[in-house]
Amino acid sequence: MKKLLAVFVCMLLAFSLAACAEKSGDEDGSSAQPQETETPSGSLEGKTLVVYYSATNHTEAAAGYIADATGGDLFELEPKEPYTSDDLDWTDADSRVSKEHDDESLREVELASTTVENWDDYDTVFIGYPIWWGIAAWPTDSFVKANDFTGKTVIPFCTSSTSGLGESGELLAEEAGTGDWLDGKRFSSGVSEGEVREWVESLG
């Protein structure tokens, strides 16, 4: 009889300990259920894409900061014929960019790709570029003309040493003909991640 009673008491203690352990797991968040990842504080509504053309890596850096702040995807615009450092020498009248500036017919820069996978899934599209002679670097135009921005919020941004955003955003919006284009933002060539994140959070 004493043996049966001892077995019963042991079983009762085992069940009690199991119940306590289960309750503790629920309270401290250590249950086996998947945990939702935290959304970046500066994220906008829907899915975000950051499209950019970068001649000297400054716009690329800003685009990366925006993607980090929004949780967005990156899409780099790459000319089929890449620009060399000599091509980008705007002080040389015989350089590629100087000739393209003087003759608008030369600005139709063919890109390696203008097609973004799952394009229709994106609700917000940032478009970044360096400023060339007061407007967006023309490889950007090739992408804008090739895509339909209907139903998308489009936010231009640029990098430059001294020039401002100017009418670059408005001109791209005119070329696109679709999309809800917001006012853009100009960043200095050495923009910091903190400055970019502050701007992105102001949009949200």
N, CA, C and O of each residue as an XYZ file, in Angstrom:
816
protein
N       0.835     -1.200      0.000
C       0.000      0.000      0.000
C       0.873      1.254      0.000
O       0.603      2.214     -0.722
N       1.933      1.231      0.827
C       2.834      2.384      0.888
C       3.533      2.601     -0.444
O       3.762      3.743     -0.844
N       3.882      1.491     -1.155
C       4.536      1.612     -2.462
C       3.606      2.261     -3.466
O       4.033      3.118     -4.240
N       2.326      1.863     -3.467
C       1.348      2.448     -4.400
C       1.179      3.933     -4.138
O       1.099      4.730     -5.072
N       1.122      4.308     -2.853
C       0.971      5.711     -2.482
C       2.181      6.520     -2.948
O       2.020      7.641     -3.432
N       3.376      5.976     -2.813
C       4.596      6.669     -3.227
C       4.600      6.887     -4.738
O       4.978      7.955     -5.219
N       4.171      5.856     -5.486
C       4.113      5.986     -6.963
C       3.133      7.063     -7.356
O       3.408      7.857     -8.257
N       1.989      7.103     -6.691
C       0.961      8.100     -6.994
C       1.485      9.515     -6.745
O       1.269     10.412     -7.560
N       2.176      9.715     -5.614
C       2.735     11.023     -5.272
C       3.777     11.446     -6.297
O       3.812     12.614     -6.686
N       4.619     10.532     -6.741
C       5.645     10.848     -7.742
C       5.022     11.273     -9.056
O       5.481     12.221     -9.693
N       3.953     10.555     -9.470
C       3.262     10.907    -10.720
C       2.644     12.296    -10.621
O       2.691     13.073    -11.575
N       2.059     12.608     -9.450
C       1.428     13.904     -9.249
C       2.458     15.022     -9.339
O       2.202     16.061     -9.947
N       3.622     14.809     -8.733
C       4.701     15.811     -8.785
C       5.199     16.015    -10.212
O       5.499     17.145    -10.599
N       5.293     14.954    -10.996
C       5.782     15.035    -12.377
C       4.846     15.872    -13.229
O       5.289     16.721    -14.003
N       3.533     15.627    -13.082
C       2.547     16.409    -13.842
C       2.595     17.882    -13.461
O       2.476     18.752    -14.324
N       2.769     18.168    -12.171
C       2.822     19.554    -11.696
C       4.029     20.280    -12.271
O       3.912     21.427    -12.704
N       5.188     19.626    -12.282
C       6.406     20.236    -12.821
C       6.271     20.502    -14.324
O       6.740     21.532    -14.807
N       5.644     19.600    -15.058
C       5.462     19.774    -16.507
C       4.572     20.970    -16.789
O       4.836     21.751    -17.704
N       3.499     21.112    -15.987
C       2.585     22.238    -16.181
C       3.276     23.555    -15.910
O       3.053     24.531    -16.626
N       4.108     23.598    -14.888
C       4.836     24.829    -14.554
C       5.811     25.200    -15.664
O       5.948     26.369    -16.024
N       6.484     24.190    -16.197
C       7.458     24.462    -17.264
C       6.771     25.018    -18.489
O       7.290     25.939    -19.120
N       5.584     24.468    -18.853
C       4.840     24.950    -20.025
C       4.397     26.379    -19.831
O       4.483     27.183    -20.760
N       3.923     26.714    -18.643
C       3.476     28.068    -18.345
C       4.641     29.043    -18.433
O       4.488     30.145    -18.960
N       5.810     28.647    -17.918
C       6.983     29.506    -17.952
C       7.409     29.799    -19.376
O       7.792     30.925    -19.691
N       7.345     28.775    -20.260
C       7.718     28.966    -21.650
C       6.825     29.963    -22.329
O       7.314     30.762    -23.128
N       5.524     29.962    -22.051
C       4.595     30.911    -22.654
C       4.893     32.329    -22.210
O       4.807     33.261    -23.010
N       5.241     32.504    -20.950
C       5.412     33.852    -20.418
C       6.693     34.512    -20.892
O       6.706     35.726    -21.094
N       7.785     33.751    -21.081
C       9.042     34.392    -21.447
C       9.311     34.374    -22.953
O      10.397     34.743    -23.399
N       8.319     33.945    -23.731
C       8.440     33.996    -25.177
C       9.296     32.902    -25.757
O       9.713     33.006    -26.910
N       9.575     31.858    -25.007
C      10.466     30.822    -25.497
C       9.719     29.652    -26.113
O      10.290     28.574    -26.277
N       8.443     29.846    -26.460
C       7.696     28.770    -27.076
C       8.207     28.531    -28.485
O       8.930     29.365    -29.029
N       7.840     27.400    -29.086
C       8.371     27.007    -30.386
C       7.679     27.711    -31.551
O       8.020     27.455    -32.706
N       6.712     28.597    -31.275
C       6.023     29.294    -32.343
C       6.965     30.279    -33.028
O       7.778     30.909    -32.352
N       6.878     30.436    -34.391
C       7.733     31.392    -35.101
C       7.502     32.812    -34.609
O       6.376     33.190    -34.288
N       8.580     33.601    -34.552
C       8.488     34.985    -34.103
C       8.497     35.911    -35.309
O       9.285     35.725    -36.236
N       7.627     36.897    -35.296
C       7.605     37.864    -36.383
C       8.850     38.740    -36.322
O       9.268     39.164    -35.244
N       9.438     39.009    -37.486
C      10.596     39.901    -37.516
C      10.136     41.333    -37.387
O       9.048     41.690    -37.837
N      10.966     42.151    -36.772
C      10.622     43.545    -36.552
C      10.729     44.336    -37.848
O      11.731     44.245    -38.557
N       9.694     45.111    -38.155
C       9.704     45.947    -39.349
C      10.568     47.167    -39.095
O      10.452     47.782    -38.035
N      11.449     47.547    -40.051
C      12.274     48.742    -39.865
C      11.414     49.959    -39.548
O      10.335     50.121    -40.118
N      11.882     50.814    -38.645
C      11.080     51.943    -38.182
C      10.722     52.904    -39.294
O       9.710     53.599    -39.207
N      11.554     52.959    -40.365
C      11.284     53.913    -41.420
C      10.559     53.329    -42.610
O      10.455     53.983    -43.647
N      10.047     52.098    -42.486
C       9.460     51.436    -43.632
C       8.166     52.116    -44.049
O       7.439     52.655    -43.214
N       7.879     52.086    -45.370
C       6.675     52.662    -45.924
C       5.657     51.556    -46.131
O       5.938     50.379    -45.902
N       4.458     51.960    -46.571
C       3.409     50.974    -46.807
C       3.791     50.073    -47.973
O       4.335     50.544    -48.972
N       3.509     48.773    -47.849
C       3.720     47.844    -48.938
C       5.181     47.491    -49.163
O       6.040     47.748    -48.320
N       5.436     46.901    -50.311
C       6.779     46.432    -50.654
C       7.560     47.536    -51.359
O       7.015     48.265    -52.189
N       8.835     47.649    -51.021
C       9.663     48.757    -51.515
C      10.810     48.272    -52.382
O      11.450     47.260    -52.095
N      11.058     49.030    -53.464
C      12.178     48.768    -54.355
C      13.025     50.030    -54.452
O      12.493     51.133    -54.579
N      14.341     49.868    -54.393
C      15.261     51.002    -54.543
C      16.046     50.794    -55.834
O      16.926     49.937    -55.914
N      15.708     51.595    -56.837
C      16.381     51.537    -58.138
C      17.436     52.641    -58.156
O      17.180     53.750    -57.688
N      18.620     52.345    -58.695
C      19.641     53.404    -58.699
C      20.641     53.215    -59.819
O      20.957     52.095    -60.221
N      21.132     54.341    -60.311
C      22.311     54.338    -61.174
C      23.389     55.096    -60.422
O      23.146     56.192    -59.917
N      24.587     54.511    -60.345
C      25.678     55.139    -59.609
C      26.923     55.152    -60.472
O      27.419     54.103    -60.884
N      27.424     56.348    -60.743
C      28.613     56.470    -61.579
C      29.896     56.311    -60.773
O      30.866     55.722    -61.249
N      29.896     56.835    -59.560
C      31.126     56.809    -58.742
C      30.869     56.298    -57.324
O      31.584     56.663    -56.390
N      29.861     55.465    -57.166
C      29.553     54.755    -55.909
C      28.838     55.594    -54.848
O      28.391     55.041    -53.843
N      28.715     56.908    -55.040
C      28.049     57.727    -54.016
C      26.547     57.427    -53.966
O      25.978     57.275    -52.884
N      25.911     57.342    -55.129
C      24.480     57.030    -55.163
C      24.227     55.609    -54.689
O      23.205     55.329    -54.063
N      25.160     54.713    -54.988
C      25.035     53.331    -54.524
C      24.995     53.274    -52.998
O      24.211     52.519    -52.423
N      25.834     54.066    -52.349
C      25.855     54.084    -50.886
C      24.523     54.577    -50.336
O      23.974     53.978    -49.411
N      24.000     55.665    -50.898
C      22.713     56.207    -50.437
C      21.593     55.202    -50.672
O      20.714     55.043    -49.825
N      21.618     54.525    -51.811
C      20.590     53.524    -52.122
C      20.628     52.386    -51.107
O      19.585     51.901    -50.667
N      21.823     51.969    -50.744
C      21.949     50.907    -49.747
C      21.394     51.318    -48.402
O      20.759     50.518    -47.715
N      21.630     52.562    -48.023
C      21.087     53.066    -46.752
C      19.553     53.076    -46.784
O      18.904     52.736    -45.795
N      18.984     53.467    -47.922
C      17.522     53.502    -48.052
C      16.956     52.089    -47.968
O      15.951     51.855    -47.296
N      17.602     51.154    -48.649
C      17.132     49.767    -48.612
C      17.181     49.212    -47.187
O      16.267     48.505    -46.762
N      18.238     49.530    -46.459
C      18.353     49.071    -45.070
C      17.263     49.675    -44.196
O      16.704     48.999    -43.333
N      16.961     50.954    -44.423
C      15.972     51.645    -43.587
C      14.545     51.195    -43.874
O      13.689     51.235    -42.990
N      14.287     50.767    -45.109
C      12.928     50.395    -45.494
C      12.702     48.895    -45.573
O      11.564     48.434    -45.656
N      13.793     48.135    -45.548
C      13.649     46.706    -45.783
C      13.395     46.408    -47.247
O      12.897     45.335    -47.589
N      13.736     47.357    -48.119
C      13.456     47.224    -49.542
C      14.513     46.442    -50.302
O      15.577     46.119    -49.775
N      14.192     46.146    -51.553
C      15.113     45.451    -52.449
C      15.869     46.468    -53.299
O      15.400     47.587    -53.509
N      17.038     46.070    -53.783
C      17.874     46.941    -54.611
C      17.880     46.466    -56.059
O      17.875     45.266    -56.334
N      17.890     47.440    -56.989
C      18.017     47.129    -58.410
C      18.941     48.160    -59.033
O      18.605     49.341    -59.114
N      20.125     47.698    -59.477
C      21.114     48.612    -60.036
C      20.947     48.742    -61.544
O      20.774     47.750    -62.252
N      21.002     49.981    -62.021
C      20.953     50.245    -63.451
C      22.379     50.206    -63.993
O      23.237     50.976    -63.560
N      22.625     49.307    -64.941
C      23.968     49.115    -65.476
C      23.968     49.325    -66.984
O      23.355     48.539    -67.707
N      24.635     50.359    -67.478
C      24.733     50.556    -68.929
C      25.433     49.367    -69.589
O      26.387     48.819    -69.037
N      24.960     48.976    -70.763
C      25.625     47.884    -71.479
C      27.061     48.261    -71.798
O      27.954     47.414    -71.799
N      27.271     49.532    -72.065
C      28.634     50.036    -72.259
C      28.976     50.884    -71.034
O      28.639     52.067    -70.993
N      29.636     50.301    -70.045
C      29.906     51.033    -68.793
C      30.723     52.299    -69.026
O      31.525     52.379    -69.956
N      30.500     53.279    -68.165
C      31.263     54.522    -68.216
C      32.604     54.339    -67.510
O      32.661     53.836    -66.387
N      33.659     54.743    -68.165
C      34.979     54.730    -67.529
C      35.204     56.075    -66.839
O      34.409     57.002    -66.991
N      36.279     56.167    -66.091
C      36.591     57.445    -65.436
C      36.842     58.534    -66.471
O      36.494     59.694    -66.250
N      37.446     58.167    -67.602
C      37.657     59.151    -68.670
C      36.327     59.575    -69.284
O      36.132     60.744    -69.615
N      35.410     58.612    -69.435
C      34.083     58.925    -69.977
C      33.365     59.954    -69.110
O      32.608     60.782    -69.616
N      33.606     59.898    -67.809
C      32.879     60.745    -66.854
C      33.545     62.100    -66.614
O      33.063     62.889    -65.800
N      34.624     62.371    -67.298
C      35.341     63.634    -67.115
C      34.596     64.766    -67.822
O      34.827     65.039    -69.000
N      33.704     65.415    -67.085
C      32.870     66.451    -67.688
C      33.664     67.714    -68.048
O      33.161     68.574    -68.772
N      34.895     67.828    -67.549
C      35.718     68.993    -67.905
C      36.388     68.815    -69.272
O      36.948     69.762    -69.824
N      36.327     67.606    -69.806
C      36.914     67.322    -71.123
C      35.801     67.373    -72.163
O      34.868     66.570    -72.118
N      35.894     68.299    -73.082
C      34.854     68.475    -74.098
C      34.716     67.260    -75.006
O      33.685     67.080    -75.653
N      35.749     66.428    -75.056
C      35.708     65.243    -75.915
C      35.332     63.972    -75.158
O      35.343     62.887    -75.739
N      35.002     64.086    -73.878
C      34.632     62.895    -73.108
C      33.232     62.428    -73.508
O      32.466     63.163    -74.131
N      32.928     61.211    -73.139
C      31.618     60.635    -73.487
C      30.456     61.443    -72.920
O      29.510     61.752    -73.644
N      30.515     61.791    -71.634
C      29.387     62.527    -71.047
C      29.258     63.923    -71.640
O      28.147     64.435    -71.775
N      30.370     64.540    -71.993
C      30.314     65.872    -72.594
C      29.649     65.806    -73.964
O      28.825     66.655    -74.304
N      30.008     64.803    -74.737
C      29.383     64.647    -76.054
C      27.896     64.325    -75.926
O      27.077     64.832    -76.693
N      27.556     63.487    -74.961
C      26.146     63.145    -74.745
C      25.363     64.359    -74.268
O      24.200     64.537    -74.631
N      25.993     65.183    -73.465
C      25.332     66.402    -73.002
C      25.043     67.339    -74.164
O      23.972     67.941    -74.230
N      25.996     67.462    -75.082
C      25.851     68.384    -76.201
C      24.907     67.859    -77.275
O      24.311     68.641    -78.015
N      24.770     66.547    -77.361
C      23.913     65.942    -78.386
C      22.920     64.999    -77.700
O      23.274     63.879    -77.331
N      21.678     65.458    -77.533
C      20.681     64.685    -76.786
C      20.407     63.328    -77.418
O      19.979     62.406    -76.724
N      20.640     63.188    -78.700
C      20.376     61.901    -79.364
C      21.322     60.809    -78.861
O      21.056     59.620    -79.036
N      22.423     61.221    -78.237
C      23.394     60.255    -77.717
C      23.048     59.791    -76.303
O      23.716     58.917    -75.751
N      22.013     60.373    -75.727
C      21.675     60.067    -74.338
C      20.796     58.826    -74.178
O      20.442     58.462    -73.057
N      20.447     58.187    -75.265
C      19.654     56.962    -75.175
C      20.586     55.817    -74.790
O      21.027     55.041    -75.638
N      20.869     55.730    -73.516
C      21.837     54.743    -73.013
C      21.148     53.392    -72.829
O      20.192     53.267    -72.064
N      21.644     52.396    -73.535
C      21.067     51.058    -73.412
C      21.552     50.419    -72.117
O      22.744     50.430    -71.811
N      20.612     49.865    -71.366
C      20.937     49.228    -70.093
C      21.003     47.715    -70.230
O      20.372     47.130    -71.110
N      21.770     47.096    -69.354
C      21.854     45.634    -69.347
C      20.472     45.032    -69.119
O      20.149     43.983    -69.677
N      19.659     45.691    -68.305
C      18.290     45.235    -68.069
C      17.446     46.384    -67.522
O      17.914     47.186    -66.714
N      16.199     46.446    -67.975
C      15.230     47.393    -67.415
C      14.059     46.646    -66.778
O      13.089     47.254    -66.327
N      14.166     45.332    -66.750
C      13.077     44.493    -66.249
C      13.351     44.050    -64.821
O      14.353     43.393    -64.540
N      12.451     44.418    -63.932
C      12.558     44.040    -62.518
C      11.651     42.845    -62.259
O      10.459     42.881    -62.562
N      12.216     41.806    -61.707
C      11.417     40.625    -61.377
C      10.338     40.993    -60.361
O      10.605     41.676    -59.373
N       9.119     40.530    -60.618
C       7.963     40.795    -59.740
C       7.703     42.295    -59.583
O       7.329     42.755    -58.504
N       7.898     43.036    -60.639
C       7.705     44.487    -60.643
C       6.340     44.891    -60.079
O       6.244     45.863    -59.330
N       5.301     44.162    -60.429
C       3.942     44.519    -60.002
C       3.751     44.418    -58.494
O       2.802     44.987    -57.955
N       4.634     43.705    -57.810
C       4.488     43.514    -56.364
C       4.926     44.741    -55.558
O       4.610     44.852    -54.374
N       5.650     45.660    -56.200
C       6.200     46.801    -55.465
C       5.212     47.967    -55.426
O       4.648     48.361    -56.447
N       5.019     48.506    -54.229
C       4.114     49.638    -54.040
C       4.860     50.970    -54.042
O       4.337     51.984    -54.503
N       6.088     50.955    -53.522
C       6.906     52.168    -53.437
C       8.230     51.940    -54.160
O       8.899     50.928    -53.951
N       8.599     52.894    -55.014
C       9.847     52.782    -55.765
C      10.674     54.047    -55.559
O      10.257     55.143    -55.936
N      11.832     53.886    -54.966
C      12.811     54.974    -54.890
C      13.671     54.900    -56.144
O      14.066     53.812    -56.564
N      13.962     56.049    -56.743
C      14.830     56.079    -57.919
C      15.968     57.057    -57.655
O      15.742     58.249    -57.446
N      17.212     56.532    -57.666
C      18.372     57.353    -57.331
C      19.338     57.514    -58.487
O      19.456     56.640    -59.346
N      20.029     58.646    -58.496
C      20.934     58.959    -59.600
C      21.854     60.108    -59.207
O      21.525     60.881    -58.307
N      22.999     60.230    -59.867
C      23.818     61.436    -59.719
C      23.241     62.548    -60.596
O      22.526     62.280    -61.560
N      23.553     63.776    -60.259
C      23.118     64.919    -61.063
C      24.177     65.223    -62.117
O      25.350     65.427    -61.804
N      23.734     65.249    -63.375
C      24.601     65.631    -64.484
C      24.028     66.874    -65.141
O      22.930     66.834    -65.696
N      24.763     67.974    -65.084
C      24.313     69.230    -65.678
C      22.894     69.618    -65.227
O      22.079     70.076    -66.028
N      22.624     69.431    -63.957
C      21.355     69.874    -63.387
C      20.186     68.930    -63.557
O      19.083     69.230    -63.099
N      20.400     67.784    -64.209
C      19.307     66.817    -64.396
C      19.792     65.423    -63.986
O      20.966     65.225    -63.673
N      18.868     64.469    -63.996
C      19.242     63.097    -63.636
C      20.186     62.522    -64.680
O      20.001     62.739    -65.877
N      21.184     61.798    -64.233
C      22.078     61.106    -65.163
C      21.241     60.279    -66.130
O      20.372     59.517    -65.707
N      21.496     60.423    -67.410
C      20.574     59.875    -68.407
C      20.427     58.373    -68.446
O      19.434     57.918    -69.014
N      21.307     57.554    -67.903
C      20.955     56.123    -67.831
C      19.661     55.892    -67.045
O      18.968     54.896    -67.258
N      19.343     56.810    -66.144
C      18.104     56.695    -65.362
C      16.881     56.810    -66.258
O      15.886     56.116    -66.048
N      16.951     57.690    -67.265
C      15.815     57.905    -68.164
C      15.424     56.612    -68.884
O      14.242     56.339    -69.095
N      16.428     55.828    -69.254
C      16.149     54.593    -69.992
C      15.263     53.658    -69.177
O      14.369     53.013    -69.725
N      15.507     53.585    -67.879
C      14.684     52.730    -67.019
C      13.284     53.302    -66.857
O      12.296     52.572    -66.936
N      13.202     54.602    -66.630
C      11.912     55.248    -66.398
C      11.000     55.094    -67.616
O       9.809     54.817    -67.476
N      11.559     55.273    -68.793
C      10.760     55.171    -70.022
C      10.297     53.747    -70.299
O       9.286     53.543    -70.971
N      11.024     52.769    -69.790
C      10.735     51.369    -70.106
C       9.721     50.725    -69.167
O       9.306     49.591    -69.402
N       9.311     51.431    -68.099
C       8.453     50.796    -67.097
C       7.168     51.569    -66.838
O       7.104     52.785    -67.015
N       6.149     50.832    -66.416
C       4.842     51.398    -66.091
C       4.751     51.549    -64.568
O       4.826     50.567    -63.831
N       4.589     52.790    -64.113
C       4.563     53.077    -62.680
C       3.138     53.229    -62.132
O       2.946     53.718    -61.019
N       2.166     52.817    -62.904
C       0.777     52.932    -62.465
C       0.575     52.269    -61.105
O       0.976     51.124    -60.901
N      -0.050     52.998    -60.175
C      -0.339     52.463    -58.852
C       0.829     52.479    -57.888
O       0.716     51.979    -56.769
N       1.950     53.047    -58.306
C       3.133     53.064    -57.444
C       3.433     54.481    -56.950
O       3.211     55.463    -57.659
N       3.937     54.562    -55.727
C       4.470     55.814    -55.203
C       5.949     55.847    -55.568
O       6.697     54.923    -55.246
N       6.365     56.919    -56.243
C       7.740     57.001    -56.724
C       8.441     58.176    -56.038
O       7.921     59.292    -56.008
N       9.622     57.910    -55.492
C      10.352     58.927    -54.735
C      11.768     59.048    -55.294
O      12.584     58.148    -55.094
N      12.070     60.137    -55.985
C      13.423     60.311    -56.518
C      14.393     60.788    -55.442
O      14.001     61.455    -54.485
N      15.657     60.437    -55.614
C      16.722     60.977    -54.763
C      17.987     61.049    -55.600
O      18.156     60.295    -56.559
N      18.878     61.967    -55.228
C      20.097     62.126    -56.009
C      21.276     62.419    -55.095
O      21.112     62.758    -53.923
N      22.465     62.279    -55.661
C      23.682     62.687    -54.967
C      24.443     63.650    -55.867
O      24.441     63.513    -57.090
N      25.090     64.619    -55.244
C      25.905     65.569    -56.008
C      26.866     66.269    -55.061
O      26.660     66.299    -53.848
N      27.907     66.825    -55.633
C      28.870     67.577    -54.826
C      28.334     68.953    -54.474
O      28.470     69.406    -53.337
N      27.721     69.622    -55.452
C      27.231     70.989    -55.228
C      25.828     71.224    -55.756
O      25.070     71.991    -55.162
N      25.467     70.583    -56.855
C      24.167     70.845    -57.485
C      23.014     70.366    -56.620
O      23.158     69.435    -55.828
N      21.859     71.022    -56.784
C      20.656     70.612    -56.083
C      19.856     69.613    -56.902
O      20.277     69.217    -57.989
N      18.708     69.204    -56.387
C      17.831     68.263    -57.086
C      17.273     68.889    -58.362
O      17.040     68.202    -59.357
N      17.062     70.213    -58.313
C      16.528     70.912    -59.480
C      15.194     70.344    -59.936
O      14.349     69.987    -59.116
N      15.012     70.262    -61.239
C      13.776     69.722    -61.804
C      13.936     68.262    -62.212
O      13.117     67.728    -62.959
N      14.985     67.621    -61.725
C      15.256     66.252    -62.170
C      14.084     65.308    -61.897
O      13.733     64.495    -62.752
N      13.483     65.410    -60.722
C      12.360     64.546    -60.391
C      11.157     64.802    -61.268
O      10.510     63.866    -61.736
N      10.849     66.093    -61.496
C       9.707     66.443    -62.328
C       9.896     65.970    -63.763
O       8.949     65.504    -64.397
N      11.118     66.089    -64.276
C      11.391     65.655    -65.643
C      11.252     64.140    -65.786
O      10.745     63.659    -66.799
N      11.691     63.400    -64.795
C      11.526     61.946    -64.831
C      10.048     61.570    -64.765
O       9.604     60.644    -65.444
N       9.296     62.292    -63.946
C       7.858     62.028    -63.836
C       7.158     62.263    -65.173
O       6.261     61.511    -65.554
N       7.573     63.302    -65.873
C       7.002     63.587    -67.185
C       7.319     62.466    -68.169
O       6.465     62.060    -68.956
N       8.541     61.976    -68.118
C       8.922     60.881    -69.006
C       8.148     59.612    -68.686
O       7.758     58.873    -69.590
N       7.927     59.358    -67.409
C       7.207     58.154    -66.999
C       5.744     58.240    -67.409
O       5.192     57.299    -67.978
N       5.120     59.379    -67.114
C       3.711     59.553    -67.466
C       2.753     58.806    -66.566
O       1.539     58.963    -66.698
N       3.267     57.997    -65.653
C       2.433     57.240    -64.716
C       3.086     57.256    -63.348
O       4.266     57.581    -63.212
N       2.306     56.901    -62.333
C       2.827     56.839    -60.971
C       2.554     58.121    -60.199
O       2.334     59.184    -60.779
N       2.573     57.993    -58.883
C       2.407     59.138    -57.986
C       3.793     59.560    -57.522
O       4.347     58.983    -56.586
N       4.347     60.566    -58.182
C       5.719     60.999    -57.912
C       5.736     62.043    -56.803
O       5.062     63.069    -56.895
N       6.510     61.776    -55.756
C       6.644     62.702    -54.635
C       7.871     63.587    -54.824
O       8.706     63.336    -55.694
N       7.969     64.632    -53.993
C       9.158     65.479    -54.016
C      10.372     64.635    -53.641
O      10.287     63.745    -52.794
N      11.490     64.922    -54.275
C      12.680     64.127    -54.035
C      13.605     64.733    -53.001
O      13.253     65.691    -52.313
N      14.791     64.162    -52.902
C      15.769     64.588    -51.917
C      17.163     64.548    -52.530
O      17.528     63.585    -53.203
N      17.936     65.597    -52.291
C      19.326     65.638    -52.728
C      20.223     65.363    -51.535
O      20.039     65.944    -50.466
N      21.197     64.475    -51.718
C      22.185     64.177    -50.696
C      23.560     64.584    -51.201
O      23.824     64.554    -52.403
N      24.417     64.956    -50.293
C      25.800     65.238    -50.669
C      26.497     63.932    -51.023
O      26.027     62.851    -50.668
N      27.602     64.038    -51.711
C      28.328     62.837    -52.143
C      28.761     61.976    -50.958
O      28.828     60.753    -51.072
N      29.052     62.607    -49.828
C      29.489     61.853    -48.651
C      28.399     61.679    -47.617
O      28.672     61.714    -46.417
N      27.157     61.490    -48.065
C      26.023     61.399    -47.145
C      26.206     60.256    -46.143
O      26.761     59.206    -46.468
N      25.726     60.487    -44.917
C      25.824     59.471    -43.870
C      24.552     58.637    -43.808
O      23.489     59.059    -44.263
N      24.682     57.454    -43.240
C      23.514     56.585    -43.079
C      22.460     57.244    -42.195
O      21.263     57.111    -42.449
N      22.901     57.948    -41.164
C      21.963     58.595    -40.259
C      21.114     59.637    -40.964
O      19.914     59.741    -40.711
N      21.733     60.410    -41.848
C      20.986     61.436    -42.582
C      19.936     60.804    -43.490
O      18.810     61.291    -43.581
N      20.311     59.723    -44.156
C      19.369     59.039    -45.047
C      18.226     58.429    -44.246
O      17.061     58.546    -44.628
N      18.557     57.783    -43.145
C      17.512     57.145    -42.327
C      16.533     58.188    -41.776
O      15.327     57.943    -41.727
N      17.047     59.338    -41.366
C      16.173     60.395    -40.852
C      15.176     60.838    -41.925
O      14.000     61.060    -41.640
N      15.665     60.962    -43.162
C      14.779     61.368    -44.257
C      13.715     60.280    -44.517
O      12.533     60.591    -44.658
N      14.136     59.029    -44.578
C      13.212     57.945    -44.833
C      12.131     57.892    -43.752
O      10.955     57.700    -44.060
N      12.519     58.060    -42.506
C      11.548     58.026    -41.413
C      10.558     59.182    -41.514
O       9.403     59.043    -41.110
N      10.996     60.315    -42.047
C      10.092     61.451    -42.217
C       9.023     61.165    -43.277
O       7.953     61.774    -43.258
N       9.307     60.247    -44.192
C       8.341     59.882    -45.227
C       7.268     58.952    -44.690
O       6.131     58.962    -45.161
N       7.639     58.138    -43.688
C       6.715     57.119    -43.200
C       5.570     57.693    -42.403
O       4.713     56.948    -41.929
